[in-house]
Amino acid sequence: MLSVIRFSMRNSIAVFLIIALLVAGGLYSVNNMKMEKYPDVDIPYLHMRILYPGASPEQVMNDIGKPLEQELANVKGKVNMYTGANPNVFWSTLQFNMSVDMDDAEQRMRDAVAKLKLPDTAGEPSFQKERLDAEVYQLAVYGGTDEQVQQVVDESIVPAIRNVSGIDEINILGESERNLYIRLRPDALKEYKLSYDQVKQLIAANNLSIPIGDLRTPEQTLPIRAGSAFKSAEDVSNIPLLMPASSSNAILKLGDIAEVAYEAPVTSFTRMNGKPALLLSVIPKPGEDAVSIANQVKDEVAGTPLPTGLKSEVMIDRSVEIEHSVSSMLREVMLGALMAVVVTLLFLRNVRATIIAIISIPLSMFASFMVLQRLGYTLNMMTLAGIAVAIGRVVDDSIVVIENIFRRIRMSQERGANLVEQATREVSSAITSSTLTTVAVFLPLAFVPGIVGKFFVPLAWTIVISLLFSLLVAVSVVPLMSRLSLLRLKHVEPRENRLQITYRAALHWSLGHRLSTLGLAVVLLLGSAALVPSLGFNFLPSEQVKTYDITVKMPVGTALSQTDDAAKQIEAILKSRSEVARVGTYVSGETANLSFTVKDDVSDTNALAKQLREKFKQVAGPREVTLAGVGGINVGNRLQITVNGPNIGKIKEAAGQITEALKGVEGLADVRNSAEGEKPEITIEFDNAKLAAHGLTPATVSLTLHNMVQGSRVSEAQIEGKTTGVILSTLMDSTPSLSALEEQTIPTPMGTAVKLKNLGTVKQVVNPTTIAHYNQAEYLQVNGTITETNSGKVTADAEKAMNALKLPDGVTWRSEGASKEMNDGFVNMGIALALSVFLVYMVMLLAFGEWKLPFVILAAIPFSVIGALAGLYAVGEPVGMPAMIGLLMLNGIVVTNAIVLLERVRSNMRRGLDKHAALMEAGATRVRPILMTAIATIGALLPLALSTEAGLVSRALAVVVIGGLTTSTFLTLLIVPVLFSLVTRGKRKGDIPTDSTLSSPV
């Protein structure tokens, strides 16, 4: 650092040019950094789906699932494999190591699937990566008829949105597909001796547009086209069947033997605040700027005129949430910087010296933004939290330097650049060692494994980069500006102030009562440990989100209308709450999905969610109603239990027992298991001999039944400018039922007809709706949402309740949710803390050149826990990841203060002072900069501690640092000198290691 000091003192123009470049580069980088709520982290889960129309879960698993499981099990980098079969679909989710690139993972999965020959009727596999906040914008369009709304969405709004680059998907909920349906009457077919295939051929023959060729004239060439395509349902009804309908020779038309309608079957309901609507959502491509895309989409929608009577309303706009989160964190940063400035000014009582001291804040920030942008980081809650946390610490080095320069100028008769340079060199070794130790503290955080570890990497690097730049500013810009502006200070005869006098008395007593001092500190430490049981534990704080999703699941086989009734009950509950701004609803089959947005002035959304959960219990009909926040990190508030066993029967029994037991655990809501129940279905077992007797095969009869029940797309029509499918089916002879199906007649090649019941057995059976495997073994999951702050207690109570159960033989359970995440997180953070202490020791070993003195400094670390635990207890915060990171930060700060103090002690002893005098002089000299840096750090973190919008970082980190720094600072000023006195007992002046890099103070 000496060369940096010399360069800055002799090259002022170059230094100011570098400052200008830093400011310009920082401003440019900030303006060009993407804005997002959280870091863009690859979540190591990859989902795959394969459609298999008409297949039961057993058939899906046998034909696709089990063969594919064998291949997927060997995919490189896979950690766990979840597979399952539902009617018509196979799904798989692979969990990979965090180190695996998810693009590579997708290719590996594709290669595994490509090794198998899927059934002919199976679709192509679709892959989807798991993402946070995938949907950035949702719009509701309503007000007109269904046809009007769908037309304006399809023809105006969607094309406008597609003008925005960077969009991955545009999904529309509630859009219905209108087709032209032809339903043949069996009695008419029998009367006129017509078959399904004959009608199908007639439809095709009457819906042609055939190119004939070109008519060439001397003037031009004209293409010739014959035939005509269907343009309406009436065109189809008027198709002649080429046979007389009666003796009057009238032509029989298709409409005479069939029902013809252009319609959309009702398969779902979509509403906005209770009104029928279409919901349109926009999902950006991975890595794109979500805020920019959402803003562009809003502009496109605003510029799209709507017909009279139609309205649109924004349901979800993530850009507002992201901008609010970022601006809130920026506000905490600015307030923190202001607090640091005020503290520095109060201590120095000199405006010029204060300006010089705090210059490190903007310069370090600008330089950090330049590096962060080059590293690909964005403006998000983690990088800004790193800035907020670093604010108090980046000014420390400058405070130590400016305070020493300020003190030396006022104490000395000498004036000139040499004095400033000497004063800077005097503390350069101390601030270099202290900064490097703090950097060493945060480095392990960058290597904490798991998703959450990846989230905190930007925070760690932001702090590290800021601290390194603050050190450079302290030894270059600060001395240069001091030389230019502080040398005019008047000489003041050195005298001790009240702070120094008070501290001298306390230090003198402590050195005279060393064992009593240490004993009192140990008692305080042990006393603080007694607070731990009352604090509680969690993994990450529960965020106050503004958007919630509600999932309503009805019993298997429930009609759409009944599901809609349950959804309307939920809507009524939400409508009755003044806190709710908007409600979107989508009902399909046995499931209803609702989302609602809370008004901006609602501060405690978690309390609202808790109240709503109680209200939802009163809704009649659903087997399950769950509520989850959207836009936050839900890691740590999920209870997830995986149940394995020898067979699915025992697994279901155990899952049911566990579910009921967990419903009684306080602080646990939305308890449910993944057993979907069984669904009745009709099976037909053919008698091959009877089929052969009528000239039939299983395939021909099955196709006939499919055409009758489901229908087939036999052609296309151009209706109202759109390509529409023509669906041909056969009506049943009577009201649909099992007996009606048995009585259904099947035409034979002989021109006769035979009833289905005479071709085999028709019966109703019950089959599972889902088959799920975990690493190729059947399993079920029991899930719940932790609603209490102390998630550690809730998970412990849950495990206690499960341990008390007598489960079927061979059944086991394991925790995969909050409990495992919390345990793994604490273990990893414990390792990071231990590693940080080791790295700090190594840095000090290199700096001091001896092994005992670093232990004296490290001894101050445990005493920071006293204030940290007391602070958490005072504000009611549990011990979690943010608190652990706060302890990590304390390691560096506490060590910094001790280094600044002991560097002066060693310097004094090299000058000839005895041990006691050296300690007393160093304490009196360093008490002010140590208190200044501590209070500046506390002031900088105070806005974060008082904030309710600090996201994942939360106030716990700030509270831990503030509390720990408060107690550790005072204890460091007393305990460290006492320990140093004990360790160096009996040493003579010559035994104290020298430091050639340190200049003797004047």
PyMOL commands that set and color helices and strands:
alter all, ss='L'
color gray80, all
select helices_A, chain A and resi 2-10+12-32+57-72+102-114+146-161+186-191+196-205+233-237+254-257+290-302+318-348+351-358+360-374+381-411+417-447+450-485+498-512+514-529+532-535+560-575+605-616+648-662+688-693+698-709+738-743+756-758+791-803+818-848+852-858+864-875+881-910+915-946+954-983+989-991
alter helices_A, ss='H'
color red, helices_A
select strands_A, chain A and resi 45-51+78-86+89-96+126-129+137-142+167-173+179-184+210-216+221-226+240-244+251-253+258-263+268-272+275-284+311-317+547-553+580-588+591-598+624-630+638-644+668-673+678-686+712-719+722-730+745-747+753-755+760-768+771-774+777-786+812-815
alter strands_A, ss='S'
color yellow, strands_A
deselect
rebuild
show_as cartoon
